[in-house]
Amino acid sequence: MKTHPHHLRLCRRGFLAGAAALSIGGKPQDAVAATADAFRFLLLGDLHFDKLEHHDMEWLRREKPNDVRQVENYSRITREVLPALFKESQRHLAADDMAMAVQIGDFVEGLAGTPELARRHCQDAVRFVREAKLGRPFVFVKGNHDVTGPGSQEAFDQDLLPFAAAEAGKPLPSSSFTTRHGNALFVWFDAYRPDLDWLEQALTGRKERHLFFVTHPPVVPYGARADWHLFAKPNQQAQRQRLLNLLGKHRAMVLCGHLHKYGTVVRNTPSGPFLQLDVISVIPQPDIRPKDEVSGVDAYGPDLVRLEPNFSPLTLEARKALLLAEKPFIRHYDYADAPGYAVIRVEKEAVHAELFQGLGNRRWKTVPLSELLARGV
């Protein structure tokens, strides 16, 4: 596999000292000794890279009529806003202590309509990132849109997974894998082919101080779409409880997206607390401001369905019940409709998230992630 120049530069600086510690054949490899306990990384939410020519529009109108307007909007954002977001990302990533860009899935919009267009869609997205010359690895996890539509899973396997492997600096036989940076373990978890046996094995014997669990959908419901989290179905509750306990046992910091809303949640489990940070990087216009801000444990509960009053009336009561059942376990809650991105600072003992809104390097707030997690006990 060809090694990119930015990987060589980063390895010399020590920020990718653990990049070779990826999961091969379902079993984590031993980590290369890390040389840097302090580093930062850029966190990008859903992107939905898209162009109208990536779609068989007749198929889309026939099979997914409710997604036509969404495709048109994402194509506009890709054309008008995404290049500026990547320019701004490039400037952040130029700092010596920046390790990589982490993207939490829905890299592409999907729904191409044919296998040929699905491959073109993925190939164009890869070309876009490479031509952006970020200067640091761009590592991402699988999102549902990345594998939606005819031929999309094959396109992911043939185009997106090899690209992720090149950026991670290691062959990836699976879209669930691990990487290490300094004193942090990153677990990249495929929520659409979830393997909890693999996850448990990947975490066994972990020695790193910090654990980042990167997956596309949230683990904890935190807004109106309370049935969109991982293992949400009634027949998946044993799997969900197993996942919750694994994350709690390891005091994980979950990095996710999917809902297109910002949220920070600390959730307790019988094994301990874990934290979840959800971001969204589909930015409708550069000067967008946060709205629908909700904060405090008392604000968490069934009433959150009011935030999207027109969403799925048929599931309203079920979503309220899910939020009510989750409420006793919530130790911290913060929510907003706030597109942007984050810069995560990892130190020997502490982790902070610096949140940016829209474009223009506009800092919104700083969230002390490790401090919030410690309070959740």
Phi, psi and omega in degrees: 000136181289135178264129180284148179304323182292334176293319180296317180298317183292321179297320179296325180280342177099356184284341177248029183302331181258009186294339180283350183274068180257161180278117180245126179063028176084359181237124181299140176272161177295141182284142168289141182302124181280150182245356183226119177274341183243128177199172175232158171217153178273135179245116178251136176276201177309141179244320179054049175308132188199150170218148181302326182289354175280357188236142163278096189295330176295317176299315182298315180295327182280314188266328184224060185300330180286350181260357183298311181296324178297315178299318179297319181291315180295326177294321177295314181297319177301320182284318192261333189242321188301319177302321178292323176299318181287330173295316178294321177298318179302319181294319175298315186289348180288343179295144185298331184268006178276127185269319187188173167255128177255125179240131195263026173102172194054047173301316177242163180284329184073202178059037183291321177107334177219154177301323181295315179290328178298318179292319178298319179302309181294318180296321178293323178295316177299316180298319179301313181294317180297319181287342176288341176050061182294334179082357177220159177300144176246099186250135188221161178249160182288134172249165182296323180291334179295340182230036179246126180113161181303128177078004186288321178296319178296320178295321176300312183294325186271334186238312184282319181295317175298325176294316177300320179296317178298319180289323178284343177081025184201142174302140181237101177287350182218157177272006163252127184202174178232151169223161179230140174223121182053234182259033181231137173257130174253123175252118180259111192248122177282105182286350185254355165221061189290136181227096182286334174297315177300316182298314180300319179293320181296331182268346182297128178076014182301133180245348182292146182293320186244142176236122174250120180256108186259118179211161185283301182281154175295156173271325181250125174297139185216009179208200184295327181273064190285356178252019181255017182267171182293133181057049183275339186289149181305324181278005179249012187291330176294320176295318180298316181297322178297316179296314180303315182292324176296315180294320178293317180302322184261009179049050186288155167248110182275129176246120188209181182211237171078316185273351181061036176220151171279144173199140169236123183227137167249125183240131178273154175220168175301340181263353182133177182270157166222163182246147177232128176240122182243129179231163180222130182242016167277103189254107185299320175210151188301326186266019182299147181241153178297146174216173181052043181285130179225134183214148176107142182300325181296336181280346181281133177155191186303333183293348179297342179297342179295339184295334175225077189295339182262003183279121168040070179305329183293336181256010187305308184293323178295321179290322175299318181295321178297315179294321178296318180293330183278334189307318182298342185262356186276127181249345176204144181211131178210132188214148171194155168273097193212079178297142180168225180197179181222154168245121183260125178256120182251121177244182184303315182246338191239152174228130178234148175245123175259116187262136179241142182248135180057219177240169180101018177058041184268102178291136181254305180200160174246131183245120180280085190300310182294326178294317178297319180297318180295326179290341186284352182294000000 
